[in-house]
Amino acid sequence: LYKLWDRKTAGRVERFLANSTHTQTQIRRSYKHPSDVCFPPVRTGFFTPNEKSIRRDHWLAVGALVPYKRFDLAIEAANKRKHPLVIIGSGPEEQKLRALAGPTVSFESAKTDAKLREAYRTARLLIFPQLEDFGIVAVEAQACGTPVVALAKGGTLDTVIDNKTGTHFQHQTTDALLEAIDRCPKHNALACREHAERFSETVFRDQIASVIREFIRRG
């Protein structure tokens, strides 16, 4: 019943906006309609690099501790390599993930945005093992100069440039993740930052304004 209602109301839509090329594909597949991509705004003016922050070698994962985020993959990778991993977040999977975690894995809570920003600034890389329509966390990390190791599906096909601002892995397996971690570029903070600026609040405002002007022009 919901699907019928959804398709019926979608037919009344004059213009679709998608938050990524992944979502654009989903709209075309589900509703047989074209759409324009308008990336969500990321606070690149707040999430910035800092020369005073000391870059360390640990991996980082950030987000709600829920099943689809697949933080279990990050933990299994850290366990296998005996490599430091910091997980920032909370949620219903926390106890299960803590039980899976080895001695090199730690759990923290970023109680302020400033602490989260510093976590991005000091990590070797961010692990992003889940499918998201966009995935703001991946852009926040790059805005701070930190590369991202991401699943090659969903929004990260737009937000992470393979072998430049991070690396992609094709399958949600520990071995695939570790291979991508090994390939992840170093000393690429400038490239990460420049790419993240594509998703700034200023760019978003300009895109939305352009869409509105075009919509009005068409009447």
Wavefront OBJ file of the C-alpha trace (Angstrom):
o trace
v 0.000 0.000 0.000
v 2.791 2.413 0.900
v 4.623 1.691 -2.347
v 1.487 2.445 -4.361
v 0.996 5.720 -2.481
v 4.676 6.561 -2.896
v 4.642 6.029 -6.647
v 1.392 7.965 -7.035
v 2.638 10.998 -5.107
v 6.014 10.856 -6.856
v 4.178 11.468 -10.101
v 3.189 14.910 -8.819
v 6.778 15.950 -8.160
v 8.006 18.576 -10.610
v 11.695 18.263 -9.818
v 13.718 15.738 -7.821
v 16.913 16.639 -5.981
v 19.314 13.847 -5.037
v 21.990 14.065 -2.343
v 24.428 11.908 -4.354
v 24.774 10.162 -7.687
v 23.849 6.950 -5.841
v 20.525 8.478 -4.796
v 20.067 9.856 -8.301
v 20.294 6.303 -9.630
v 17.781 5.094 -7.041
v 15.309 7.826 -8.015
v 15.625 6.941 -11.685
v 15.189 3.241 -10.930
v 12.238 3.655 -8.547
v 10.313 6.545 -10.087
v 11.539 6.655 -13.705
v 12.314 10.350 -13.203
v 15.500 12.343 -13.797
v 16.961 14.312 -10.902
v 19.649 16.849 -10.145
v 22.414 16.149 -7.633
v 22.815 18.674 -4.839
v 25.293 17.484 -2.220
v 24.420 18.167 1.444
v 26.368 20.947 3.180
v 29.382 20.028 5.302
v 30.871 22.455 7.822
v 34.244 22.721 6.147
v 34.785 26.070 7.855
v 34.744 24.279 11.207
v 36.287 20.941 10.254
v 39.751 22.100 9.228
v 43.349 20.868 9.493
v 45.557 22.223 12.268
v 49.344 22.221 12.033
v 49.567 21.996 15.826
v 47.692 18.689 15.900
v 50.019 15.696 15.953
v 49.147 13.076 13.333
v 49.298 9.599 14.886
v 49.145 6.116 13.406
v 45.807 4.893 14.767
v 42.716 4.244 12.665
v 39.410 5.974 13.389
v 35.741 5.032 12.959
v 32.914 7.454 13.743
v 29.142 7.027 13.898
v 26.175 5.404 15.559
v 26.910 1.870 16.744
v 24.201 0.117 14.745
v 24.441 -3.051 12.621
v 24.487 -1.549 9.122
v 27.485 0.680 9.942
v 29.619 -2.516 9.987
v 32.056 -1.363 12.659
v 32.637 -5.065 13.256
v 34.764 -5.037 10.081
v 36.946 -2.232 11.427
v 37.366 -4.094 14.717
v 38.209 -7.387 13.012
v 40.799 -5.598 10.862
v 42.384 -3.987 13.925
v 42.378 -7.301 15.778
v 44.029 -9.083 12.861
v 46.787 -6.477 12.533
v 46.980 -5.688 16.251
v 46.674 -2.055 15.179
v 45.238 0.791 17.287
v 41.638 1.674 16.403
v 39.552 4.392 18.045
v 35.775 4.149 17.708
v 33.725 7.248 18.475
v 30.003 6.744 18.892
v 27.280 5.049 20.876
v 24.305 2.860 20.139
v 22.613 -0.517 20.649
v 25.561 -2.498 19.240
v 28.076 -1.106 21.732
v 28.252 -4.091 24.083
v 28.460 -6.547 21.190
v 31.262 -4.541 19.574
v 33.139 -4.188 22.857
v 33.011 -7.958 23.270
v 34.477 -8.374 19.778
v 37.225 -5.796 20.312
v 40.796 -6.807 21.063
v 43.266 -4.905 23.265
v 44.198 -2.377 20.548
v 40.607 -1.141 20.129
v 39.233 1.677 22.278
v 35.804 3.290 22.484
v 35.344 7.001 23.086
v 32.565 9.559 23.020
v 33.113 12.922 21.355
v 31.043 15.054 23.694
v 31.755 18.195 21.686
v 32.271 18.945 18.015
v 35.704 20.323 18.883
v 36.754 16.935 20.305
v 35.446 15.176 17.211
v 37.404 17.582 15.019
v 40.589 16.853 16.959
v 39.945 13.118 16.573
v 39.786 13.563 12.801
v 42.936 15.702 12.810
v 45.074 13.183 14.681
v 44.022 9.891 13.035
v 46.058 8.179 10.315
v 42.833 7.435 8.421
v 39.074 7.068 8.808
v 37.438 3.700 8.164
v 34.004 4.021 6.521
v 32.795 0.445 5.929
v 29.072 1.053 5.379
v 26.729 1.943 2.537
v 25.306 5.459 2.929
v 23.383 7.649 0.506
v 25.927 10.412 1.179
v 27.994 10.028 4.372
v 28.927 13.365 5.934
v 31.495 11.798 8.291
v 33.726 10.890 5.336
v 33.765 14.512 4.174
v 34.346 15.897 7.681
v 37.452 13.718 7.983
v 38.832 14.864 4.626
v 38.112 18.486 5.529
v 40.498 17.919 8.448
v 43.109 16.499 6.066
v 42.481 12.844 6.903
v 42.120 10.214 4.154
v 39.189 7.798 4.137
v 39.065 4.060 3.496
v 35.520 3.524 2.246
v 33.214 0.908 0.813
v 32.982 1.520 -2.940
v 29.220 1.945 -2.922
v 26.788 4.754 -2.233
v 27.799 8.308 -1.524
v 31.504 7.633 -1.065
v 31.835 7.159 -4.822
v 31.298 10.939 -4.901
v 33.029 11.921 -1.679
v 36.229 9.815 -1.709
v 38.645 9.806 -4.655
v 40.277 6.383 -4.850
v 44.074 6.510 -4.445
v 44.007 10.281 -3.932
v 41.901 11.254 -0.903
v 41.611 7.687 0.337
v 40.879 4.239 -1.042
v 37.826 2.171 -1.931
v 37.178 -1.495 -1.214
v 34.594 -3.517 -3.117
v 33.413 -6.090 -0.591
v 32.513 -5.899 3.099
v 35.180 -8.352 4.226
v 38.114 -7.931 6.580
v 40.663 -8.850 3.915
v 39.246 -6.341 1.416
v 39.292 -3.629 4.073
v 42.886 -4.376 5.070
v 44.035 -4.322 1.449
v 42.471 -0.867 1.039
v 44.076 0.325 4.277
v 47.469 -0.776 2.972
v 46.903 1.251 -0.219
v 45.623 4.357 1.540
v 47.725 7.409 0.582
v 49.832 9.243 3.140
v 50.818 12.904 3.262
v 47.785 13.899 1.217
v 46.151 16.364 3.618
v 46.012 19.125 0.999
v 44.276 16.918 -1.573
v 41.774 15.790 1.056
v 41.048 19.352 2.095
v 40.647 20.637 -1.461
v 38.241 17.834 -2.334
v 36.170 18.408 0.818
v 35.626 22.023 -0.203
v 33.375 20.757 -3.007
v 30.834 19.979 -0.293
v 31.047 23.212 1.693
v 28.062 25.185 2.940
v 28.880 27.932 0.440
v 28.801 25.513 -2.485
v 25.515 24.067 -1.206
v 23.894 27.500 -0.970
v 25.014 28.340 -4.495
v 23.662 25.039 -5.839
v 20.284 25.421 -4.139
v 19.972 29.025 -5.278
v 20.745 27.963 -8.840
v 18.104 25.218 -8.722
v 15.481 27.633 -7.370
v 16.282 30.257 -9.992
v 16.019 27.680 -12.762
v 12.737 26.360 -11.356
v 11.276 29.885 -11.270
v 12.547 30.601 -14.775
v 10.769 27.540 -16.120
v 7.572 28.722 -14.423
l 1 2 3 4 5 6 7 8 9 10 11 12 13 14 15 16 17 18 19 20 21 22 23 24 25 26 27 28 29 30 31 32 33 34 35 36 37 38 39 40 41 42 43 44 45 46 47 48 49 50 51 52 53 54 55 56 57 58 59 60 61 62 63 64 65 66 67 68 69 70 71 72 73 74 75 76 77 78 79 80 81 82 83 84 85 86 87 88 89 90 91 92 93 94 95 96 97 98 99 100 101 102 103 104 105 106 107 108 109 110 111 112 113 114 115 116 117 118 119 120 121 122 123 124 125 126 127 128 129 130 131 132 133 134 135 136 137 138 139 140 141 142 143 144 145 146 147 148 149 150 151 152 153 154 155 156 157 158 159 160 161 162 163 164 165 166 167 168 169 170 171 172 173 174 175 176 177 178 179 180 181 182 183 184 185 186 187 188 189 190 191 192 193 194 195 196 197 198 199 200 201 202 203 204 205 206 207 208 209 210 211 212 213 214 215 216 217 218 219
